[in-house]
C-alpha cells in the first residue's frame, strides 16, 4: 500500500513536470506582465484626433465622455457633446462626434475651434444608425457611414453646410477615408460577409447634385478582386514637393514632377496592404516578392511613428491573433511594424517586424511586450505630435481595456500600460 502511494506521488510529479514544461513559455510570459494600472479612460476608446480648441493645441478621445489632452495632461472639462460619444473625426474647421441618446438613436454634432457648445447636424437621412465617421484633417468634408446591415449608405457634409447629403450608389460599411489632389478615397467593408470596396469621388462634384462616385478596380486590371474587406486607410508623409525652376543656376535646376503621398488601405484577413490611386489599387510587395501584410487579422489601426530625433520612422499596424481569445491566442495581439525610408515611403528592402522585435522593446524585453499590450487587440494607434507632447507619447486604444500608452514609468521603467 505504501509502495502504491509512492508510485502515485512519482506519477503526479512527473505529470505536472511535463505540463509545466509544455506550458512554460506561456507562464513565463505571464510572469513578465507589469502591474496593471487603472486606466483614466476605460472601456473601448474611440480614435484619437488632433484638434486645436480655444487657441490651445491638443487632441481628443472619447469613451462615453469626451477627453482632451492639452498642456501635458488629460481632462474632461472641455464642452461635452452630450450622451455617450461613440466616434470622433476632425476636419479643418470642426471636431465632430457621434452621440448615442437614451433611446439608442445616434446624432452627429460638431464643435468649432472657438465654440462654447456643440451644434447638432440636421439629419435628413431618415436613419438613426450612424455607425462611423471619417475625415481627412486636410479636408473640410466629413463622411458618415449609416446602417447596421445591408443596405448601407454614406452621407457627407461640408464644414460650410448645416445638413448632411446622401452619396449615391450601393456601398458597404464605411471604414476609412483619405483626401488627395481634390479627390476623396473611401474604403468600405461588410460586417457579415467577406466583402467591401474602395471608391473615389471628387470634391468639386460633391458640391453639385450628381457626385461622380466610382468604385476602383484592383490592378492589374482583370487579375485582381475589387471586392475586398478593407478595414483601414492611411496617408503616408512621403510627398515630394515640386522643385522650383532656376534657369540661372549652374547647372540649371529643372522643375521636377510632383510625387503625391502614398495612400494605403489594409485588408482584414491576412492584412494585405494596397496602394490606392485614382486609376485603381495595387497589392504592395517587398523587393523579394513577398506581399506587404500584417499577417493574421488586421484591426484597421494604422499610425506613423518616429523616434525623438527622427532617425527612425515606422508604419505601425494593429493585429489580432484570432477571432476568439484562448490561452495561446490572447498573447498574439498588439501590433506589427514596417520600416519607412527617410522620405516617408515604405522600405520595401526591409521586412515586417513581428511582435517581439519592435521599437518598444527595451533591453530585449520581448516577453514584457507580449504580456502587456500583446494581450489586447488594438482599435486605434496614435503618436502625439511634438508640439503638443514633447515626449511624442505613443497611444493605443484597446478593444476593451481602455486607453494605453508607452511611457517611462516610475517604478517600472519603459513599458506599455494603461494611461493613468
C-alpha positions as CSV (number, residue, x, y, z in Angstrom):
1,X,0.0,0.0,0.0
2,X,2.8,2.3,0.9
3,X,4.6,1.4,-2.3
4,X,1.4,2.3,-4.3
5,X,1.3,5.8,-2.7
6,X,4.9,6.4,-3.6
7,X,4.2,5.4,-7.2
8,X,1.2,7.7,-7.2
9,X,3.3,10.7,-6.0
10,X,6.0,9.9,-8.5
11,X,3.4,9.8,-11.3
12,X,1.8,13.0,-10.2
13,X,5.2,14.9,-10.0
14,X,6.1,13.6,-13.5
15,X,2.8,14.6,-15.0
16,X,2.9,18.1,-13.6
17,X,6.6,18.4,-14.7
18,X,5.6,17.6,-18.2
19,X,2.7,20.0,-18.2
20,X,4.9,22.7,-16.7
21,X,7.5,22.2,-19.5
22,X,4.9,22.3,-22.3
23,X,3.3,25.5,-20.8
24,X,6.5,27.1,-19.5
25,X,6.8,29.8,-22.3
26,X,3.2,31.0,-21.6
27,X,3.6,31.0,-17.9
28,X,7.0,32.8,-18.2
29,X,5.3,35.4,-20.4
30,X,2.6,35.9,-17.8
31,X,5.3,36.4,-15.2
32,X,6.7,39.3,-17.2
33,X,3.5,41.2,-17.0
34,X,3.8,44.6,-15.3
35,X,1.5,45.7,-12.5
36,X,-1.6,46.9,-14.3
37,X,-2.7,50.5,-13.9
38,X,-6.3,51.7,-13.7
39,X,-6.9,53.5,-17.0
40,X,-8.2,57.1,-16.8
41,X,-10.1,56.4,-20.0
42,X,-11.8,53.0,-19.6
43,X,-13.7,50.6,-21.9
44,X,-13.3,50.8,-25.7
45,X,-11.9,54.3,-26.5
46,X,-12.6,55.9,-29.9
47,X,-9.8,57.0,-32.3
48,X,-7.7,60.0,-31.2
49,X,-8.0,63.1,-33.3
50,X,-5.9,66.3,-33.2
51,X,-7.9,69.5,-32.9
52,X,-6.9,72.9,-31.6
53,X,-9.6,74.3,-29.3
54,X,-9.7,77.7,-27.6
55,X,-6.3,78.6,-29.1
56,X,-4.6,75.6,-27.3
57,X,-3.2,72.7,-29.4
58,X,-4.4,69.3,-28.3
59,X,-6.1,66.0,-29.2
60,X,-9.3,64.3,-28.2
61,X,-10.5,60.8,-27.5
62,X,-13.8,59.5,-26.1
63,X,-15.1,56.6,-24.2
64,X,-18.6,57.6,-23.2
65,X,-17.3,61.0,-22.2
66,X,-15.0,63.2,-24.3
67,X,-11.5,63.7,-23.0
68,X,-8.9,66.3,-24.1
69,X,-5.1,66.1,-23.9
70,X,-3.5,69.5,-23.6
71,X,-0.8,71.2,-21.6
72,X,0.6,67.8,-20.7
73,X,-2.4,66.1,-19.1
74,X,-5.9,64.6,-19.8
75,X,-9.1,66.2,-18.6
76,X,-12.8,66.1,-19.4
77,X,-13.6,69.7,-18.6
78,X,-14.0,70.5,-22.3
79,X,-17.5,71.1,-23.6
80,X,-19.3,67.7,-23.7
81,X,-21.4,66.9,-26.8
82,X,-23.9,65.1,-24.6
83,X,-25.0,61.5,-24.1
84,X,-22.5,58.7,-24.9
85,X,-19.8,59.5,-27.6
86,X,-19.0,56.6,-29.9
87,X,-16.9,58.1,-32.7
88,X,-14.8,61.2,-33.4
89,X,-13.4,62.9,-36.5
90,X,-11.8,66.3,-37.2
91,X,-11.9,68.4,-40.3
92,X,-10.1,71.7,-41.0
93,X,-12.8,73.7,-39.0
94,X,-14.7,71.3,-36.7
95,X,-14.4,68.4,-34.3
96,X,-17.3,66.0,-35.0
97,X,-18.8,63.4,-32.6
98,X,-21.4,60.7,-32.9
99,X,-23.6,60.7,-29.8
100,X,-25.9,57.9,-28.7
101,X,-29.1,59.1,-26.9
102,X,-31.1,57.3,-24.3
103,X,-33.4,55.9,-26.9
104,X,-30.5,54.4,-28.8
105,X,-30.6,57.0,-31.6
106,X,-27.3,58.4,-33.0
107,X,-26.9,62.1,-33.6
108,X,-24.0,63.9,-35.3
109,X,-22.7,67.1,-33.6
110,X,-19.8,69.4,-34.1
111,X,-17.6,71.9,-32.2
112,X,-15.7,74.8,-33.8
113,X,-12.3,76.0,-32.7
114,X,-13.8,78.8,-30.6
115,X,-17.3,77.4,-30.0
116,X,-18.6,77.2,-26.4
117,X,-21.1,74.5,-27.2
118,X,-21.8,71.7,-29.7
119,X,-24.3,72.1,-32.5
120,X,-26.4,69.2,-33.8
121,X,-26.2,68.5,-37.5
122,X,-29.6,68.3,-39.4
123,X,-30.1,64.6,-40.3
124,X,-32.1,64.3,-43.5
125,X,-31.1,60.6,-43.9
126,X,-34.2,59.3,-42.2
127,X,-32.0,57.0,-40.2
128,X,-30.8,57.0,-36.6
129,X,-28.0,54.4,-37.3
130,X,-24.8,56.5,-37.8
131,X,-22.1,53.8,-37.2
132,X,-18.9,55.5,-38.3
133,X,-17.5,58.9,-39.2
134,X,-14.2,59.7,-41.0
135,X,-12.5,62.8,-42.2
136,X,-9.1,63.6,-43.6
137,X,-7.7,66.5,-41.5
138,X,-6.6,68.3,-44.7
139,X,-10.2,68.3,-45.9
140,X,-13.3,70.4,-45.0
141,X,-15.6,67.4,-45.5
142,X,-16.8,64.6,-43.2
143,X,-18.2,61.3,-44.3
144,X,-20.7,59.2,-42.2
145,X,-21.4,55.5,-42.6
146,X,-25.1,54.7,-41.9
147,X,-26.8,51.4,-41.3
148,X,-26.1,48.2,-39.3
149,X,-26.7,45.8,-42.2
150,X,-27.4,46.0,-45.9
151,X,-28.4,48.3,-47.3
152,X,-25.7,50.6,-46.1
153,X,-25.3,54.3,-47.0
154,X,-22.7,57.0,-46.9
155,X,-23.6,60.6,-46.2
156,X,-21.4,63.6,-46.2
157,X,-21.2,67.2,-45.0
158,X,-19.0,70.2,-45.8
159,X,-17.8,72.4,-43.0
160,X,-19.8,75.3,-44.5
161,X,-23.0,73.4,-44.7
162,X,-25.6,72.7,-42.0
163,X,-27.1,69.4,-43.1
164,X,-25.8,66.0,-44.5
165,X,-26.3,64.8,-48.0
166,X,-26.5,61.3,-49.5
167,X,-23.7,59.9,-51.5
168,X,-25.5,57.9,-54.2
169,X,-24.6,54.3,-55.1
170,X,-24.5,50.8,-53.5
171,X,-21.9,50.8,-50.7
172,X,-20.8,48.8,-47.7
173,X,-19.9,49.9,-44.1
174,X,-17.6,53.0,-44.2
175,X,-14.2,52.1,-42.7
176,X,-11.9,55.0,-43.7
177,X,-11.1,58.0,-45.9
178,X,-8.2,59.9,-47.4
179,X,-8.1,63.2,-49.4
180,X,-5.6,63.9,-52.1
181,X,-5.5,66.4,-55.1
182,X,-9.2,67.2,-54.8
183,X,-10.2,63.5,-54.6
184,X,-11.8,61.7,-51.7
185,X,-11.0,58.0,-51.4
186,X,-13.4,55.9,-49.3
187,X,-12.9,52.4,-48.0
188,X,-15.7,50.1,-47.0
189,X,-16.3,46.7,-45.6
190,X,-19.1,44.3,-44.9
191,X,-19.9,43.4,-41.3
192,X,-21.3,39.9,-42.1
193,X,-19.6,38.5,-45.2
194,X,-16.2,39.0,-46.8
195,X,-16.7,42.0,-49.0
196,X,-16.1,45.7,-49.4
197,X,-14.9,48.3,-51.9
198,X,-12.8,51.3,-52.4
199,X,-14.4,54.4,-54.0
200,X,-13.3,57.7,-55.3
201,X,-15.3,60.9,-55.6
202,X,-14.1,64.4,-56.4
203,X,-14.7,67.3,-54.0
204,X,-15.9,69.5,-56.9
205,X,-18.7,67.1,-57.8
206,X,-19.8,66.8,-54.2
207,X,-21.0,70.4,-54.3
208,X,-23.4,69.6,-57.2
209,X,-26.4,67.3,-57.5
210,X,-24.7,64.3,-59.1
211,X,-21.4,63.3,-57.4
212,X,-19.1,61.3,-59.7
213,X,-18.6,58.4,-57.3
214,X,-16.8,55.4,-58.8
215,X,-15.6,52.0,-57.5
216,X,-11.9,51.4,-58.0
217,X,-10.6,48.1,-59.5
218,X,-7.7,46.1,-58.2
219,X,-4.8,46.4,-60.7
220,X,-3.5,44.9,-62.9
221,X,-7.0,45.1,-64.5
222,X,-8.7,41.8,-64.7
223,X,-6.3,40.0,-62.4
224,X,-7.5,41.2,-59.1
225,X,-10.6,41.2,-56.9
226,X,-12.1,44.7,-56.5
227,X,-14.4,43.5,-53.7
228,X,-12.2,43.3,-50.6
229,X,-12.9,43.8,-46.9
230,X,-10.9,47.0,-46.4
231,X,-10.7,47.7,-42.7
232,X,-8.5,50.8,-42.6
233,X,-6.7,53.5,-44.6
234,X,-3.8,55.9,-44.0
235,X,-1.9,58.6,-46.0
236,X,1.9,58.5,-45.6
237,X,4.1,61.5,-45.3
238,X,6.1,60.8,-48.4
239,X,5.1,63.6,-50.6
240,X,8.0,65.3,-52.6
241,X,7.2,68.9,-53.4
242,X,7.9,70.3,-56.9
243,X,11.4,71.9,-57.2
244,X,11.1,75.4,-58.5
245,X,12.9,76.0,-61.7
246,X,16.1,78.2,-61.5
247,X,17.5,78.8,-65.0
248,X,20.3,80.9,-63.6
249,X,21.8,78.1,-61.6
250,X,24.8,76.2,-62.8
251,X,23.8,73.6,-63.9
252,X,20.2,74.8,-64.3
253,X,17.7,73.4,-61.9
254,X,14.8,72.0,-63.8
255,X,11.3,71.5,-62.4
256,X,10.7,68.0,-61.1
257,X,7.4,66.2,-61.3
258,X,5.5,66.2,-58.1
259,X,5.2,62.9,-56.3
260,X,1.9,62.7,-54.3
261,X,1.9,61.0,-50.9
262,X,1.0,57.3,-50.8
263,X,-2.5,56.2,-49.7
264,X,-2.5,52.7,-48.1
265,X,-5.5,50.5,-47.5
266,X,-5.3,47.4,-45.4
267,X,-7.4,44.2,-45.8
268,X,-8.9,42.5,-42.7
269,X,-7.9,38.8,-43.3
270,X,-4.2,38.5,-43.8
271,X,-3.7,42.2,-43.6
272,X,-2.5,42.8,-47.1
273,X,-1.5,46.4,-48.0
274,X,-2.8,48.1,-51.1
275,X,-1.6,51.3,-52.7
276,X,-4.6,53.4,-53.6
277,X,-4.5,55.7,-56.7
278,X,-7.1,57.3,-58.9
279,X,-6.7,54.6,-61.5
280,X,-7.2,51.7,-59.0
281,X,-5.5,50.0,-56.1
282,X,-2.5,47.6,-56.3
283,X,-1.2,45.0,-53.8
284,X,2.1,46.2,-52.3
285,X,5.1,43.9,-52.2
286,X,8.6,43.8,-50.7
287,X,11.6,43.6,-53.1
288,X,11.8,39.9,-52.6
289,X,8.3,39.4,-54.0
290,X,6.6,38.8,-50.6
291,X,3.4,40.7,-50.0
292,X,3.4,43.6,-47.5
293,X,0.9,42.5,-44.9
294,X,0.3,42.4,-41.2
295,X,-0.4,38.6,-41.1
296,X,-3.3,37.2,-39.2
297,X,-6.2,39.6,-38.9
298,X,-5.6,43.4,-39.2
299,X,-7.7,45.5,-36.8
300,X,-7.5,48.6,-39.0
301,X,-5.4,50.5,-36.5
302,X,-2.7,52.4,-38.6
303,X,-0.3,55.1,-37.4
304,X,3.0,56.7,-38.2
305,X,5.7,56.7,-35.5
306,X,9.1,58.4,-35.3
307,X,11.7,58.3,-32.6
308,X,12.8,61.5,-30.8
309,X,15.4,62.7,-33.4
310,X,13.5,61.3,-36.4
311,X,16.3,58.9,-37.3
312,X,13.9,56.0,-37.4
313,X,10.3,56.1,-38.7
314,X,7.8,53.3,-38.8
315,X,4.3,52.4,-40.0
316,X,2.6,50.6,-37.1
317,X,-0.5,48.4,-37.7
318,X,-2.7,46.7,-35.2
319,X,-3.2,42.9,-35.4
320,X,-5.5,40.3,-33.8
321,X,-4.1,36.8,-33.3
322,X,-7.5,35.2,-33.5
323,X,-11.2,35.9,-33.6
324,X,-11.6,34.4,-30.2
325,X,-9.3,34.5,-27.2
326,X,-7.7,31.4,-25.7
327,X,-4.6,30.8,-23.5
328,X,-2.4,30.9,-26.6
329,X,-4.1,33.4,-28.9
330,X,-4.6,36.1,-26.2
331,X,-0.9,36.8,-26.3
332,X,-0.7,37.3,-30.1
333,X,-2.5,40.6,-30.4
334,X,-0.8,44.1,-30.3
335,X,0.8,45.4,-33.4
336,X,3.5,44.9,-36.1
337,X,5.8,47.4,-37.7
338,X,7.2,48.3,-41.1
339,X,10.3,50.4,-41.7
340,X,9.9,53.7,-43.6
341,X,12.6,55.3,-45.7
342,X,13.9,58.8,-45.0
343,X,11.4,60.2,-47.5
344,X,8.5,58.6,-45.6
345,X,7.8,55.8,-48.0
346,X,7.7,52.1,-47.0
347,X,11.1,50.5,-47.1
348,X,10.5,47.6,-49.5
349,X,14.0,46.3,-49.0
350,X,13.2,45.6,-45.3
351,X,10.5,43.3,-43.9
352,X,7.7,43.2,-41.4
353,X,8.8,43.3,-37.7
354,X,6.6,40.9,-35.8
355,X,5.8,41.0,-32.1
356,X,9.0,40.8,-30.0
357,X,11.2,42.7,-32.5
358,X,9.6,46.1,-32.0
359,X,10.9,49.5,-31.3
360,X,9.3,49.4,-27.8
361,X,11.4,46.5,-26.7
362,X,14.0,47.9,-24.2
363,X,16.9,45.6,-23.3
364,X,15.3,42.9,-25.4
365,X,12.2,42.7,-23.1
366,X,10.2,40.7,-25.6
367,X,8.1,38.9,-23.0
368,X,7.1,42.2,-21.3
369,X,5.6,43.4,-24.6
370,X,3.8,40.1,-25.1
371,X,2.4,40.1,-21.5
372,X,1.2,43.7,-21.7
373,X,-0.1,45.3,-24.9
374,X,0.4,42.0,-26.8
375,X,-2.6,40.6,-24.9
376,X,-5.0,43.2,-26.3
377,X,-6.5,43.8,-29.8
378,X,-6.0,47.4,-30.7
379,X,-8.6,49.5,-32.4
380,X,-6.6,52.7,-32.9
381,X,-3.0,53.9,-32.6
382,X,-1.7,57.5,-32.3
383,X,1.6,59.2,-31.7
384,X,1.3,62.6,-30.0
385,X,2.8,65.5,-32.1
386,X,5.9,67.1,-30.6
387,X,4.2,70.5,-30.4
388,X,1.5,69.0,-28.0
389,X,3.6,66.4,-26.2
390,X,7.4,66.9,-26.2
391,X,7.8,63.2,-25.4
392,X,5.8,62.2,-28.5
393,X,4.0,59.6,-26.5
394,X,2.6,56.6,-28.4
395,X,-1.0,55.7,-27.5
396,X,-3.2,52.6,-28.2
397,X,-7.0,52.4,-27.8
398,X,-7.7,48.8,-27.0
399,X,-10.9,46.9,-27.7
400,X,-12.0,46.7,-24.1
401,X,-9.1,47.5,-21.7
402,X,-9.1,51.3,-22.0
403,X,-6.5,53.7,-23.4
404,X,-2.9,52.6,-23.1
405,X,0.4,54.4,-23.6
406,X,4.1,53.6,-23.8
407,X,5.9,55.6,-21.2
408,X,8.9,55.6,-18.8
409,X,7.1,54.9,-15.6
410,X,8.4,55.1,-12.1
411,X,8.6,52.4,-10.9
412,X,8.9,50.0,-13.7
413,X,10.8,51.9,-16.4
414,X,9.7,52.0,-20.1
415,X,6.6,49.9,-20.5
416,X,3.1,49.6,-22.1
417,X,0.4,50.1,-19.5
418,X,-2.9,51.8,-19.1
419,X,-2.8,55.6,-19.4
420,X,-3.4,56.8,-15.9
